[in-house]
Amino acid sequence: MGVYEDLGVRTIINASGTLTRLGGSRMSSEVLEAMSEAAASFVHIDELQARAGEVIADLTGAEAGYVTTGAAAGLALGMAACIAGLDVGKMDRLPDTTGLKNEVVVQRGHRNAYDHAIRTAGIRFVEVGYLGYPGAGGTFGWQIDEAINERTAAVACPILDTPGTLTLPEVAEIAHAKGVPVIVDAAAELPPRSNLRRFIAEGADLVTYSGGKAIGGPQASGILAGRADLIASVALQHQDMDVRAVTWNKRELLSQGRVQGVPHQGFGRSMKVGREEVIGLLTALRRYAAGSDQDDAARWSETLNGIARLIGEIDGVQTHMQFNPRRPIPYLILDLDEEKLGFTAYDVVNSLLSGDRPIAIVESRAEFGSLAVNAQGVTDEEAEYLGNRLRDVLSGNN
Ligand SMILES: *Cc1c(COP(=O)(O)O)cnc(C)c1O
């Protein structure tokens, strides 16, 4: 009996992309084997993180890197580093930032639900720019410039294509002129693979990616890449620091006078990463980086074409393939004439989710009567079941 079956938990066919609430992505057998091997031995986690950081630095073009429990943890840890630097006293106080640099400048059009992870470090957002673009809306460079002051810990610049917002290179130029770091949420900006290097090249001081989305690593993994001094701060705030000064394997930081004492279980302790996640993430990342956007897109397109053939012609349903120009991921779009069909796109979503073998499809435009199928997490066997089931449900046979 399978582990999920044993618990009475249904497995789901995931045609909705790398959604965290469904488990993110599927790990390859190479990744799973590497994780199981990693779990069988002990290592110094900080030594492992240091080596992992070199691999991440190499693949991103950053000075340094770190494995986190996810992109959200990367934002929280990165923010903690921007606030505390290598000051162990400040690390000890977080997330109480009274009297510390505790403001983060952000464009209004860049506020999003994930910025809670940045606020976790104890900061307050200072919003600039207008909503309501086009018109006189958007952000002006001087607004960011004037919002930066001696309390500014960072400027946050998530990769969102909100119209009217300033781009990362524009934001970085303004922030750097005032000596302030830029922290970038690029959690779901892969593919294209070229984005692994792009944001560091465009001026990010820290950039975070999910390990459990397109990279295909463990769900609870992510990457933080960026400036060496900031990553060093992250490392000091992340580990279980139940060590003594005389035996600490980073005690040279004490003798060099770079830190005033051994940091203790800090801000990042609740986001600890296991050696299995570090090895799983690295294995997945190396495999991902060696792959090809074109090959992936061709494979996904083939899967989607097969599903479209199984759905066939249904009165009231228009199907077509679509690529988002920023992202080489194909979608099979299903536009429903809800009146003619007598049911809504949301009805279809719920029917698919409530079957013997639940299926999740993309519902982000369901309110407009439009659904989509994403093949990133779909096997050939699942694709056949999914195509047949979609044909039945869209034909009104639940
Ligand atoms: C998924 C996502 C996150 C969170 O990433 P995790 O790796 O799940 O922690 C943050 N920001 C954006 C934009 C995301 O899509």
Ligand as a Chemical Component Dictionary entry (heavy atoms), coordinates in Angstrom:
data_LIG
# 
_chem_comp.id                   LIG 
_chem_comp.type                 NON-POLYMER 
_chem_comp.pdbx_formal_charge   0 
_chem_comp.three_letter_code    LIG 
# 
loop_
_chem_comp_atom.comp_id 
_chem_comp_atom.atom_id 
_chem_comp_atom.alt_atom_id 
_chem_comp_atom.type_symbol 
_chem_comp_atom.charge 
_chem_comp_atom.model_Cartn_x 
_chem_comp_atom.model_Cartn_y 
_chem_comp_atom.model_Cartn_z 
_chem_comp_atom.pdbx_ordinal 
LIG C1 C1 C 0 6.191 30.718 -4.618 1  
LIG C2 C2 C 0 6.521 32.132 -4.382 2  
LIG C3 C3 C 0 7.151 32.547 -3.190 3  
LIG C4 C4 C 0 7.438 31.591 -2.064 4  
LIG O1 O1 O 0 8.373 30.631 -2.438 5  
LIG P1 P1 P 0 8.606 29.343 -1.537 6  
LIG O2 O2 O 0 9.789 28.698 -2.167 7  
LIG O3 O3 O 0 7.361 28.523 -1.636 8  
LIG O4 O4 O 0 8.869 29.805 -0.154 9  
LIG C5 C5 C 0 7.488 33.869 -3.051 10 
LIG N1 N1 N 0 7.213 34.780 -4.025 11 
LIG C6 C6 C 0 6.608 34.423 -5.171 12 
LIG C7 C7 C 0 6.340 35.467 -6.201 13 
LIG C8 C8 C 0 6.233 33.093 -5.386 14 
LIG O5 O5 O 0 5.624 32.736 -6.533 15 
# 
loop_
_chem_comp_bond.comp_id 
_chem_comp_bond.atom_id_1 
_chem_comp_bond.atom_id_2 
_chem_comp_bond.value_order 
_chem_comp_bond.pdbx_ordinal 
LIG C1 C2 SING 1  
LIG C2 C3 SING 2  
LIG C2 C8 DOUB 3  
LIG C3 C4 SING 4  
LIG C3 C5 DOUB 5  
LIG C4 O1 SING 6  
LIG O1 P1 SING 7  
LIG P1 O2 DOUB 8  
LIG P1 O3 SING 9  
LIG P1 O4 SING 10 
LIG C5 N1 SING 11 
LIG N1 C6 DOUB 12 
LIG C6 C7 SING 13 
LIG C6 C8 SING 14 
LIG C8 O5 SING 15 
# 
